[in-house]
């Protein structure tokens, strides 16, 4: 793989660390509110939850980065995505409209069947 792919992979690992740290921070603040720790330990709980969140985010990124096989797999996935022939915007718009029309037609058909079966069951089971 090219150096560009490895650079993008490292950037993804850093973004992953940030996302994990943010989720851990929100989870720790929720747990702190739920158990009353944020009120009871007002002096140090926010700092401790920030530090723990950052450490968990960094730990998750280091765990991803540490395995050579895992990095090679991610680089191979990036290489495969580069080979994909992505559709143009007009093609995407056209295919989306086809999906919307088909879903609408099936929604109407299912709605009619639902109304018909409810009327039939009201006749059979008064």
ROSE-821479 format. One record per residue: x, y, z of N, C-alpha, C in turn; residue in one letter. Coordinates in nm, 4 decimals, padded with zeros to 6 digits. Last residue first. Example, Ala and Ser with C-alpha at 12.3 -4.5 7.8 and 13.67 -1.06 7.14 Angstrom:
% ROSE-821479
ATOM      n.x      n.y      n.z     ca.x     ca.y     ca.z      c.x      c.y      c.z resn
ATOM  01.2850 -00.2250  00.7080  01.3670 -00.1060  00.7140  01.2900  00.0030  00.7870    S
ATOM  01.3190 -00.5690  00.7800  01.2300 -00.4500  00.7800  01.3200 -00.3300  00.7800    A
This chain:
% ROSE-821479
ATOM      n.x      n.y      n.z     ca.x     ca.y     ca.z      c.x      c.y      c.z resn
ATOM -06.7247 -01.0941  01.4856 -06.7942 -00.9695  01.5216 -06.7526 -00.9153  01.6574    X
ATOM -06.5304 -01.2254  01.2669 -06.5282 -01.2185  01.4138 -06.5943 -01.0901  01.4599    X
ATOM -06.6026 -01.1762  00.9971 -06.5959 -01.3123  01.0509 -06.6037 -01.3145  01.2026    X
ATOM -06.5957 -00.8967  00.9781 -06.7169 -00.9697  00.9364 -06.7189 -01.1066  01.0002    X
ATOM -06.3420 -00.8418  01.0672 -06.4543 -00.7824  01.1390 -06.5844 -00.8517  01.1023    X
ATOM -06.1936 -00.9782  00.8723 -06.1927 -01.0293  01.0100 -06.3032 -00.9668  01.0938    X
ATOM -06.2466 -00.8107  00.6535 -06.2849 -00.9527  00.6490 -06.2904 -01.0094  00.7907    X
ATOM -06.1301 -00.5722  00.7445 -06.2746 -00.5762  00.7172 -06.3251 -00.7213  00.7153    X
ATOM -05.8634 -00.6532  00.7631 -05.9317 -00.6071  00.8842 -06.0841 -00.6086  00.8644    X
ATOM -05.8087 -00.7193  00.4964 -05.8094 -00.8255  00.5980 -05.8775 -00.7803  00.7268    X
ATOM -05.8283 -00.4592  00.3792 -05.9154 -00.5694  00.3360 -05.9224 -00.6786  00.4421    X
ATOM -05.6270 -00.3171  00.5130 -05.7665 -00.2734  00.5234 -05.8610 -00.3871  00.4861    X
ATOM -05.4044 -00.4708  00.4293 -05.4342 -00.4539  00.5713 -05.5794 -00.4128  00.5917    X
ATOM -05.4113 -00.4427  00.1511 -05.4290 -00.5749  00.2106 -05.4653 -00.5653  00.3586    X
ATOM -05.3601 -00.1630  00.1414 -05.4872 -00.2167  00.0916 -05.5141 -00.3569  00.1477    X
ATOM -05.0995 -00.1595  00.2485 -05.2078 -00.0880  00.3150 -05.3441 -00.1386  00.2716    X
ATOM -04.9613 -00.3051  00.0563 -04.9739 -00.3592  00.1922 -05.0841 -00.2895  00.2710    X
ATOM -04.9912 -00.1231 -00.1607 -05.0429 -00.2601 -00.1704 -05.0607 -00.3202 -00.0309    X
ATOM -04.8580  00.1025 -00.0564 -05.0000  00.1110 -00.0915 -05.0613 -00.0287 -00.0977    X
ATOM -04.6021 -00.0057 -00.0288 -04.6707  00.0462  00.0887 -04.8204  00.0567  00.0628    X
ATOM -04.5369 -00.0651 -00.2948 -04.5562 -00.1752 -00.2005 -04.6251 -00.1291 -00.0725    X
ATOM -04.5205  00.2007 -00.3898 -04.6174  00.1065 -00.4476 -04.6438 -00.0084 -00.3506    X
ATOM -04.3091  00.3005 -00.2303 -04.4419  00.3606 -00.2219 -04.5490  00.2667 -00.2771    X
ATOM -04.0977  00.1376 -00.3172 -04.1402  00.1326 -00.1773 -04.2798  00.1914 -00.1615    X
ATOM -04.0842  00.2202 -00.5862 -04.1153  00.0807 -00.5537 -04.1625  00.0681 -00.4089    X
ATOM -04.0153  00.4932 -00.5521 -04.1399  00.4557 -00.6192 -04.1793  00.3124 -00.5840    X
ATOM -03.7662  00.4718 -00.4219 -03.8770  00.5428 -00.3569 -04.0103  00.5027 -00.4194    X
ATOM -03.6165  00.3348 -00.6178 -03.6406  00.2728 -00.4875 -03.7580  00.3394 -00.4176    X
ATOM -03.6154  00.5294 -00.8197 -03.6743  00.3977 -00.8451 -03.7074  00.3291 -00.7135    X
ATOM -03.4754  00.7333 -00.6906 -03.6159  00.7557 -00.7275 -03.6862  00.6230 -00.7568    X
ATOM -03.2258  00.6095 -00.6739 -03.2981  00.6443 -00.5519 -03.4455  00.6673 -00.5808    X
ATOM -03.1538  00.5930 -00.9413 -03.1776  00.4685 -00.8667 -03.2527  00.4948 -00.7360    X
ATOM -03.1278  00.8695 -00.9983 -03.2247  00.7875 -01.0710 -03.2574  00.6595 -00.9940    X
ATOM -02.9190  00.9422 -00.8247 -03.0499  01.0069 -00.8133 -03.1588  00.9229 -00.8799    X
ATOM -02.7128  00.7818 -00.9246 -02.7571  00.7649 -00.7863 -02.8963  00.8243 -00.7664    X
ATOM -02.6875  00.8913 -01.1810 -02.7250  00.7504 -01.1643 -02.7787  00.7244 -01.0240    X
ATOM -02.6068  01.1551 -01.1162 -02.7352  01.1317 -01.1852 -02.7815  00.9858 -01.1731    X
ATOM -02.3548  01.0952 -00.9823 -02.4665  01.1555 -00.9107 -02.6000  01.1367 -00.9836    X
ATOM -02.2255  00.7647 -01.0677 -02.2282  00.9108 -01.0767 -02.3519  00.9640 -01.0028    X
ATOM -02.1044  00.4980 -00.8540 -02.1952  00.5546 -00.9550 -02.1888  00.7070 -00.9538    X
ATOM -01.7677  00.3745 -00.8284 -01.8809  00.4423 -00.7668 -01.9711  00.5015 -00.8743    X
ATOM -01.6067  00.0975 -00.8344 -01.6530  00.1893 -00.9371 -01.7814  00.2554 -00.8851    X
ATOM -01.3441  00.0268 -00.6108 -01.4878  00.0296 -00.6357 -01.5190  00.1339 -00.7428    X
ATOM -01.0815  00.0410 -00.5390 -01.1121 -00.0273 -00.6652 -01.2596 -00.0190 -00.7030    X
ATOM -01.0788  00.1512 -00.2861 -01.0291  00.2334 -00.3968 -01.0625  00.1723 -00.5325    X
ATOM -01.1574 -00.0644 -00.1376 -01.2545  00.0440 -00.1563 -01.2097  00.1365 -00.2695    X
ATOM -00.9190 -00.2096 -00.1370 -01.0362 -00.2634 -00.2071 -01.1408 -00.1551 -00.2328    X
ATOM -00.7554 -00.0428  00.0192 -00.7192 -00.0719 -00.1190 -00.8366 -00.1257 -00.1995    X
ATOM -00.8903 -00.0593  00.2627 -00.8801  00.0706  00.1949 -00.8465  00.0502  00.0475    X
ATOM -00.8442 -00.3296  00.3143 -00.9821 -00.2824  00.2960 -00.9832 -00.1467  00.2260    X
ATOM -00.5682 -00.3258  00.3478 -00.6242 -00.4011  00.2352 -00.7680 -00.3581  00.2077    X
ATOM -00.5571 -00.1763  00.5835 -00.4973 -00.1215  00.4612 -00.5489 -00.1943  00.3373    X
ATOM -00.6829 -00.3579  00.7550 -00.7450 -00.2278  00.7314 -00.6880 -00.1632  00.6047    X
ATOM -00.4940 -00.5682  00.7436 -00.6332 -00.5905  00.7021 -00.7017 -00.4580  00.6696    X
ATOM -00.2699 -00.4433  00.8509 -00.2662 -00.4904  00.7122 -00.4068 -00.5153  00.6585    X
ATOM -00.3655 -00.4016  01.1112 -00.3323 -00.2872  01.0261 -00.3288 -00.3273  00.8787    X
ATOM -00.3913 -00.6686  01.1921 -00.5088 -00.5830  01.1886 -00.4841 -00.4615  01.0991    X
ATOM -00.1260 -00.7548  01.1823 -00.2259 -00.8195  01.0974 -00.3494 -00.7324  01.0819    X
ATOM -00.0090 -00.5952  01.3790  00.0319 -00.5772  01.2397 -00.0700 -00.6395  01.1444    X
ATOM -00.1622 -00.4366  01.6437 -00.1530 -00.5623  01.5713 -00.1195 -00.5364  01.4240    X
ATOM -00.1827 -00.1694  01.7348 -00.0755 -00.2572  01.7833 -00.0582 -00.3843  01.7016    X
ATOM -00.4022 -00.0198  01.6592 -00.2766  00.0041  01.5905 -00.1721 -00.1027  01.6213    X
ATOM -00.6040 -00.1025  01.8363 -00.6213 -00.1186  01.6916 -00.4873 -00.1130  01.6188    X
ATOM -00.4825 -00.0267  02.0780 -00.5183 -00.1666  02.0560 -00.5377 -00.1938  01.9071    X
ATOM -00.4678  00.2460  02.0407 -00.3430  00.1694  02.0486 -00.3702  00.0220  02.0262    X
ATOM -00.7422  00.3042  02.0508 -00.6656  00.3315  01.9282 -00.5348  00.2534  01.9270    X
ATOM -00.8008  00.2256  02.3144 -00.8704  00.1622  02.2021 -00.7942  00.1836  02.0718    X
ATOM -00.6339  00.4003  02.4568 -00.6154  00.2558  02.4671 -00.6826  00.1824  02.3523    X
ATOM -00.7458  00.6472  02.3942 -00.6105  00.6164  02.3492 -00.5835  00.4670  02.3534    X
ATOM -00.9951  00.6087  02.5236 -00.9877  00.6365  02.3803 -00.8507  00.6053  02.3234    X
ATOM -00.9091  00.5705  02.7892 -00.9821  00.4639  02.7196 -00.9802  00.4844  02.5685    X
ATOM -00.7878  00.8201  02.8388 -00.7080  00.6975  02.8452 -00.7775  00.5816  02.7743    X
ATOM -01.0105  00.9889  02.8160 -00.8975  01.0045  02.7240 -00.8128  00.8781  02.7226    X
ATOM -01.1639  00.8905  03.0306 -01.2157  00.8881  02.8937 -01.1032  00.8982  02.7914    X
ATOM -00.9996  00.9443  03.2504 -01.0350  00.8053  03.2183 -01.0852  00.7949  03.0753    X
ATOM -00.9966  01.2265  03.2379 -00.8727  01.1502  03.2249 -00.9015  01.0058  03.1860    X
ATOM -01.2701  01.2863  03.2761 -01.1996  01.3295  03.1553 -01.0739  01.2471  03.1317    X
ATOM -01.3124  01.1768  03.5299 -01.3855  01.1207  03.4158 -01.3222  01.1635  03.2841    X
ATOM -01.1416  01.3412  03.6824 -01.1167  01.1972  03.6742 -01.1888  01.1360  03.5542    X
ATOM -01.2664  01.5908  03.6489 -01.1295  01.5708  03.6031 -01.0989  01.4223  03.5858    X
ATOM -01.5201  01.5393  03.7688 -01.5088  01.5786  03.6267 -01.3675  01.5569  03.5709    X
ATOM -01.4389  01.4609  04.0399 -01.5041  01.3681  03.9474 -01.4967  01.4134  03.8014    X
ATOM -01.3297  01.6491  04.2176 -01.2396  01.5708  04.1348 -01.3090  01.4817  04.0316    X
ATOM -01.5383  01.8031  04.3374 -01.4050  01.8591  04.3195 -01.3224  01.7798  04.2173    X
ATOM -01.7698  01.6545  04.3698 -01.7708  01.7654  04.2743 -01.6303  01.8163  04.2432    X
ATOM -01.8736  01.4090  04.4682 -01.7306  01.4305  04.4466 -01.7104  01.5403  04.3431    X
ATOM -02.1541  01.4409  04.4744 -02.0799  01.4066  04.5953 -01.9320  01.4396  04.5835    X
ATOM -02.2229  01.4955  04.2090 -02.2565  01.5909  04.3146 -02.1721  01.5682  04.4393    X
ATOM -02.1222  01.2781  04.0717 -02.0856  01.4115  04.0239 -02.1206  01.5191  04.1263    X
ATOM -02.2383  01.0609  04.1990 -02.0965  01.0849  04.2183 -02.0575  01.2258  04.1755    X
ATOM -02.4970  00.9759  04.1642 -02.4749  01.0908  04.2508 -02.3283  01.1224  04.2738    X
ATOM -02.5576  00.7832  03.9818 -02.5185  00.7380  04.1150 -02.4891  00.8525  04.2114    X
ATOM -02.6260  00.9505  03.7621 -02.7172  00.8456  03.8094 -02.6854  00.8028  03.9524    X
ATOM -02.3992  01.1090  03.7250 -02.5264  01.1716  03.7628 -02.6206  01.0685  03.8236    X
ATOM -02.2144  00.9086  03.6561 -02.1895  00.9973  03.7698 -02.3151  01.0677  03.8174    X
ATOM -02.3307  00.8051  03.4268 -02.3187  00.7187  03.5450 -02.2955  00.8035  03.6688    X
ATOM -02.2998  01.0324  03.2652 -02.4331  00.9779  03.2912 -02.4319  00.8899  03.4155    X
ATOM -02.0232  01.0572  03.2595 -02.1022  01.1660  03.3181 -02.2444  01.1196  03.3495    X
ATOM -01.9572  00.8149  03.1357 -01.9135  00.8395  03.2734 -01.9906  00.9545  03.3371    X
ATOM -02.0751  00.8568  02.8832 -02.1197  00.7456  02.9669 -02.0796  00.7686  03.1120    X
ATOM -01.9302  01.0783  02.7915 -02.0753  01.0899  02.8095 -02.1284  00.9783  02.8996    X
ATOM -01.6737  00.9604  02.7876 -01.6998  01.0790  02.8696 -01.8491  01.0952  02.8955    X
ATOM -01.7113  00.7551  02.6013 -01.6791  00.7214  02.7405 -01.7055  00.8393  02.8332    X
ATOM -01.7574  00.9107  02.3734 -01.8620  00.8207  02.4208 -01.8371  00.7824  02.5662    X
ATOM -01.5074  01.0417  02.3566 -01.6303  01.1186  02.3734 -01.7437  01.0314  02.4278    X
ATOM -01.3330  00.8239  02.3183 -01.3175  00.9096  02.4357 -01.4448  00.9902  02.4619    X
ATOM -01.4279  00.7283  02.0728 -01.4361  00.6428  02.1913 -01.4238  00.7267  02.3177    X
ATOM -01.3642  00.9516  01.9134 -01.5036  00.9076  01.9267 -01.5208  00.8211  02.0502    X
ATOM -01.0837  00.9614  01.9383 -01.1667  01.0738  01.9815 -01.3119  01.0344  02.0024    X
ATOM -01.0127  00.7159  01.8251 -00.9794  00.7435  01.9651 -01.0637  00.8585  02.0187    X
ATOM -01.1010  00.7623  01.5626 -01.1631  00.6561  01.6424 -01.1361  00.6780  01.7907    X
ATOM -00.9173  00.9574  01.4915 -01.0595  00.9928  01.4973 -01.1353  00.8896  01.5799    X
ATOM -00.6875  00.7967  01.4982 -00.6973  00.9127  01.5877 -00.8436  00.9561  01.6023    X
ATOM -00.7478  00.6131  01.2953 -00.7260  00.5651  01.4315 -00.7384  00.6794  01.5332    X
ATOM -00.7570  00.7857  01.0765 -00.8792  00.7160  01.1187 -00.8662  00.6625  01.2606    X
ATOM -00.4884  00.8529  01.0638 -00.5863  00.9583  01.0924 -00.7176  00.8951  01.1398    X
ATOM -00.3867  00.6042  00.9916 -00.3501  00.6619  01.1216 -00.4454  00.7740  01.1607    X
ATOM -00.5024  00.5856  00.7374 -00.5377  00.4876  00.8391 -00.5024  00.5404  00.9778    X
ATOM -00.3752  00.7925  00.6033 -00.5194  00.8008  00.6255 -00.5646  00.7023  00.7331    X
ATOM -00.1157  00.6829  00.6064 -00.1421  00.8108  00.6734 -00.2912  00.8250  00.7032    X
ATOM -00.1517  00.4565  00.4522 -00.1106  00.4409  00.5915 -00.1370  00.5695  00.6699    X
ATOM -00.2151  00.5779  00.2064 -00.3134  00.4933  00.2733 -00.2793  00.4755  00.4209    X
ATOM  00.0269  00.7087  00.1524 -00.0952  00.7865  00.1688 -00.2016  00.7058  00.2423    X
ATOM  00.2054  00.5136  00.1014  00.2183  00.5841  00.2286  00.0935  00.6661  00.2573    X
ATOM  00.0316  00.2300 -00.0451  00.1076  00.3545 -00.0495  00.1110  00.4203  00.0877    X
ATOM  00.0835 -00.1186  00.0000  00.0000  00.0000  00.0000  00.0883  00.1255  00.0000    X
